[in-house]
Amino acid sequence: MRASTITAGFGLAVLALASGMTLAQGTKGEGAAPQTPPQRTAPPPQARPQPQARTQPDWAAPPTYTTLDLQAGFEPDPRTIQVQAGGNFDAAALGGACIGMVNGRAPDVDINYRAGSFPLNIYARSNADTVLVINDPQGRWHCNDDTHGLNPAISFPRPQSGNYNIWVGIIGSGPAPATLSITELDMPTR
């Protein structure tokens, strides 16, 4: 039975090819108009998305230098990280006391902090005029310039647990080497 089905199918294909038709056209009677492929039309042009000016640094990006997982009472205290202060984003766009140029593509350092009864103090030291920009766990921006001479510092007397994104920026052109410090102890005054 199977051989006869194959032979019949083969015979139909040979007959169709001999009459100049393809199997896709079928075996309609003489004079049938050949089928034409459907016309393809180009899709309508899509509007290009317009570049938007960034209104804040990308706090969700992985940090440039490191992520620290700290809980109240951490040691050693202070924790220090060497960074290059500066970038391509003008922190003045954040408003308030925010000034200086920071890296708009990513934070310099992230801290995942589990709070206790200690304050959380963050400061930077450099030979250049540096600034600090911090996005706290509630998404609020904190900025500082010149707390200790040309060095910035931000204190959270009753910090909340969560993620702190930190940028060390610079006034003027840069970059410049800087040391970022995170402590629960009193900050140095110079």
TORKOL-4160 file (C-alpha; in steps of 0.2 Angstrom, whole numbers, padded with zeros to 4 digits, m for minus):
190
<pt num="1" X="0000" Y="0000" Z="0000"/>
<pt num="2" X="0014" Y="0012" Z="0005"/>
<pt num="3" X="0023" Y="0009" Z="m0012"/>
<pt num="4" X="0008" Y="0013" Z="m0022"/>
<pt num="5" X="0005" Y="0029" Z="m0013"/>
<pt num="6" X="0023" Y="0035" Z="m0016"/>
<pt num="7" X="0022" Y="0030" Z="m0034"/>
<pt num="8" X="0005" Y="0039" Z="m0036"/>
<pt num="9" X="0012" Y="0054" Z="m0028"/>
<pt num="10" X="0028" Y="0053" Z="m0039"/>
<pt num="11" X="0017" Y="0051" Z="m0054"/>
<pt num="12" X="0007" Y="0067" Z="m0050"/>
<pt num="13" X="0023" Y="0077" Z="m0047"/>
<pt num="14" X="0030" Y="0071" Z="m0064"/>
<pt num="15" X="0013" Y="0076" Z="m0073"/>
<pt num="16" X="0013" Y="0093" Z="m0064"/>
<pt num="17" X="0031" Y="0096" Z="m0070"/>
<pt num="18" X="0028" Y="0091" Z="m0087"/>
<pt num="19" X="0013" Y="0103" Z="m0089"/>
<pt num="20" X="0024" Y="0117" Z="m0083"/>
<pt num="21" X="0016" Y="0119" Z="m0066"/>
<pt num="22" X="0023" Y="0117" Z="m0049"/>
<pt num="23" X="0014" Y="0108" Z="m0035"/>
<pt num="24" X="0011" Y="0124" Z="m0026"/>
<pt num="25" X="0001" Y="0130" Z="m0041"/>
<pt num="26" X="m0010" Y="0115" Z="m0041"/>
<pt num="27" X="m0017" Y="0106" Z="m0057"/>
<pt num="28" X="m0031" Y="0118" Z="m0062"/>
<pt num="29" X="m0037" Y="0118" Z="m0080"/>
<pt num="30" X="m0028" Y="0125" Z="m0095"/>
<pt num="31" X="m0028" Y="0144" Z="m0095"/>
<pt num="32" X="m0028" Y="0147" Z="m0077"/>
<pt num="33" X="m0018" Y="0162" Z="m0072"/>
<pt num="34" X="m0002" Y="0158" Z="m0063"/>
<pt num="35" X="m0002" Y="0164" Z="m0045"/>
<pt num="36" X="0008" Y="0179" Z="m0042"/>
<pt num="37" X="0018" Y="0181" Z="m0025"/>
<pt num="38" X="0010" Y="0194" Z="m0014"/>
<pt num="39" X="0018" Y="0211" Z="m0015"/>
<pt num="40" X="0029" Y="0215" Z="0000"/>
<pt num="41" X="0028" Y="0233" Z="0006"/>
<pt num="42" X="0041" Y="0241" Z="0017"/>
<pt num="43" X="0036" Y="0243" Z="0035"/>
<pt num="44" X="0033" Y="0261" Z="0039"/>
<pt num="45" X="0048" Y="0270" Z="0045"/>
<pt num="46" X="0049" Y="0270" Z="0064"/>
<pt num="47" X="0053" Y="0286" Z="0073"/>
<pt num="48" X="0071" Y="0286" Z="0081"/>
<pt num="49" X="0071" Y="0288" Z="0099"/>
<pt num="50" X="0077" Y="0306" Z="0103"/>
<pt num="51" X="0092" Y="0306" Z="0115"/>
<pt num="52" X="0087" Y="0313" Z="0132"/>
<pt num="53" X="0098" Y="0323" Z="0143"/>
<pt num="54" X="0102" Y="0313" Z="0158"/>
<pt num="55" X="0095" Y="0321" Z="0174"/>
<pt num="56" X="0104" Y="0311" Z="0186"/>
<pt num="57" X="0119" Y="0299" Z="0187"/>
<pt num="58" X="0115" Y="0280" Z="0184"/>
<pt num="59" X="0114" Y="0274" Z="0202"/>
<pt num="60" X="0108" Y="0257" Z="0196"/>
<pt num="61" X="0124" Y="0253" Z="0186"/>
<pt num="62" X="0137" Y="0242" Z="0194"/>
<pt num="63" X="0150" Y="0252" Z="0203"/>
<pt num="64" X="0166" Y="0257" Z="0195"/>
<pt num="65" X="0177" Y="0252" Z="0210"/>
<pt num="66" X="0168" Y="0240" Z="0222"/>
<pt num="67" X="0153" Y="0236" Z="0232"/>
<pt num="68" X="0155" Y="0235" Z="0251"/>
<pt num="69" X="0144" Y="0224" Z="0262"/>
<pt num="70" X="0145" Y="0232" Z="0279"/>
<pt num="71" X="0135" Y="0230" Z="0295"/>
<pt num="72" X="0135" Y="0241" Z="0311"/>
<pt num="73" X="0151" Y="0238" Z="0320"/>
<pt num="74" X="0161" Y="0234" Z="0305"/>
<pt num="75" X="0180" Y="0232" Z="0306"/>
<pt num="76" X="0192" Y="0238" Z="0301"/>
<pt num="77" X="0185" Y="0256" Z="0303"/>
<pt num="78" X="0188" Y="0266" Z="0293"/>
<pt num="79" X="0186" Y="0257" Z="0276"/>
<pt num="80" X="0196" Y="0266" Z="0263"/>
<pt num="81" X="0195" Y="0265" Z="0244"/>
<pt num="82" X="0207" Y="0273" Z="0231"/>
<pt num="83" X="0197" Y="0281" Z="0217"/>
<pt num="84" X="0198" Y="0294" Z="0203"/>
<pt num="85" X="0187" Y="0309" Z="0207"/>
<pt num="86" X="0178" Y="0317" Z="0192"/>
<pt num="87" X="0168" Y="0312" Z="0177"/>
<pt num="88" X="0157" Y="0319" Z="0163"/>
<pt num="89" X="0141" Y="0323" Z="0173"/>
<pt num="90" X="0137" Y="0339" Z="0180"/>
<pt num="91" X="0130" Y="0336" Z="0198"/>
<pt num="92" X="0122" Y="0353" Z="0198"/>
<pt num="93" X="0108" Y="0345" Z="0188"/>
<pt num="94" X="0103" Y="0336" Z="0204"/>
<pt num="95" X="0099" Y="0353" Z="0212"/>
<pt num="96" X="0102" Y="0359" Z="0230"/>
<pt num="97" X="0120" Y="0359" Z="0236"/>
<pt num="98" X="0125" Y="0347" Z="0222"/>
<pt num="99" X="0140" Y="0354" Z="0211"/>
<pt num="100" X="0155" Y="0346" Z="0203"/>
<pt num="101" X="0158" Y="0333" Z="0189"/>
<pt num="102" X="0155" Y="0315" Z="0193"/>
<pt num="103" X="0154" Y="0299" Z="0183"/>
<pt num="104" X="0137" Y="0299" Z="0176"/>
<pt num="105" X="0138" Y="0281" Z="0170"/>
<pt num="106" X="0140" Y="0272" Z="0187"/>
<pt num="107" X="0143" Y="0275" Z="0205"/>
<pt num="108" X="0161" Y="0274" Z="0211"/>
<pt num="109" X="0157" Y="0264" Z="0226"/>
<pt num="110" X="0141" Y="0255" Z="0232"/>
<pt num="111" X="0138" Y="0251" Z="0251"/>
<pt num="112" X="0126" Y="0238" Z="0256"/>
<pt num="113" X="0124" Y="0243" Z="0274"/>
<pt num="114" X="0115" Y="0235" Z="0289"/>
<pt num="115" X="0112" Y="0249" Z="0301"/>
<pt num="116" X="0113" Y="0248" Z="0320"/>
<pt num="117" X="0116" Y="0262" Z="0333"/>
<pt num="118" X="0131" Y="0270" Z="0325"/>
<pt num="119" X="0131" Y="0285" Z="0313"/>
<pt num="120" X="0138" Y="0282" Z="0295"/>
<pt num="121" X="0151" Y="0295" Z="0290"/>
<pt num="122" X="0158" Y="0296" Z="0272"/>
<pt num="123" X="0171" Y="0308" Z="0267"/>
<pt num="124" X="0185" Y="0310" Z="0254"/>
<pt num="125" X="0202" Y="0317" Z="0253"/>
<pt num="126" X="0212" Y="0323" Z="0239"/>
<pt num="127" X="0224" Y="0337" Z="0234"/>
<pt num="128" X="0211" Y="0342" Z="0221"/>
<pt num="129" X="0194" Y="0351" Z="0226"/>
<pt num="130" X="0183" Y="0336" Z="0228"/>
<pt num="131" X="0164" Y="0334" Z="0231"/>
<pt num="132" X="0153" Y="0320" Z="0237"/>
<pt num="133" X="0137" Y="0314" Z="0229"/>
<pt num="134" X="0127" Y="0300" Z="0238"/>
<pt num="135" X="0110" Y="0292" Z="0234"/>
<pt num="136" X="0103" Y="0285" Z="0250"/>
<pt num="137" X="0092" Y="0269" Z="0252"/>
<pt num="138" X="0076" Y="0280" Z="0249"/>
<pt num="139" X="0083" Y="0287" Z="0233"/>
<pt num="140" X="0087" Y="0304" Z="0240"/>
<pt num="141" X="0102" Y="0314" Z="0234"/>
<pt num="142" X="0115" Y="0321" Z="0247"/>
<pt num="143" X="0129" Y="0332" Z="0241"/>
<pt num="144" X="0143" Y="0341" Z="0249"/>
<pt num="145" X="0158" Y="0351" Z="0245"/>
<pt num="146" X="0172" Y="0359" Z="0256"/>
<pt num="147" X="0167" Y="0352" Z="0274"/>
<pt num="148" X="0186" Y="0350" Z="0278"/>
<pt num="149" X="0196" Y="0363" Z="0268"/>
<pt num="150" X="0193" Y="0357" Z="0250"/>
<pt num="151" X="0187" Y="0339" Z="0256"/>
<pt num="152" X="0169" Y="0334" Z="0257"/>
<pt num="153" X="0160" Y="0324" Z="0270"/>
<pt num="154" X="0142" Y="0318" Z="0273"/>
<pt num="155" X="0136" Y="0311" Z="0289"/>
<pt num="156" X="0121" Y="0300" Z="0292"/>
<pt num="157" X="0118" Y="0302" Z="0311"/>
<pt num="158" X="0104" Y="0288" Z="0311"/>
<pt num="159" X="0107" Y="0279" Z="0294"/>
<pt num="160" X="0095" Y="0267" Z="0287"/>
<pt num="161" X="0099" Y="0250" Z="0281"/>
<pt num="162" X="0100" Y="0248" Z="0262"/>
<pt num="163" X="0111" Y="0253" Z="0247"/>
<pt num="164" X="0121" Y="0269" Z="0247"/>
<pt num="165" X="0128" Y="0274" Z="0230"/>
<pt num="166" X="0143" Y="0285" Z="0231"/>
<pt num="167" X="0152" Y="0297" Z="0219"/>
<pt num="168" X="0168" Y="0306" Z="0222"/>
<pt num="169" X="0167" Y="0321" Z="0210"/>
<pt num="170" X="0179" Y="0336" Z="0207"/>
<pt num="171" X="0177" Y="0355" Z="0204"/>
<pt num="172" X="0185" Y="0360" Z="0188"/>
<pt num="173" X="0194" Y="0348" Z="0176"/>
<pt num="174" X="0200" Y="0331" Z="0181"/>
<pt num="175" X="0201" Y="0317" Z="0185"/>
<pt num="176" X="0211" Y="0317" Z="0201"/>
<pt num="177" X="0216" Y="0303" Z="0214"/>
<pt num="178" X="0206" Y="0303" Z="0230"/>
<pt num="179" X="0203" Y="0292" Z="0245"/>
<pt num="180" X="0185" Y="0288" Z="0250"/>
<pt num="181" X="0183" Y="0283" Z="0268"/>
<pt num="182" X="0168" Y="0275" Z="0276"/>
<pt num="183" X="0167" Y="0276" Z="0295"/>
<pt num="184" X="0156" Y="0274" Z="0310"/>
<pt num="185" X="0169" Y="0284" Z="0321"/>
<pt num="186" X="0170" Y="0303" Z="0322"/>
<pt num="187" X="0177" Y="0310" Z="0306"/>
<pt num="188" X="0194" Y="0319" Z="0306"/>
<pt num="189" X="0192" Y="0338" Z="0305"/>
<pt num="190" X="0206" Y="0341" Z="0292"/>
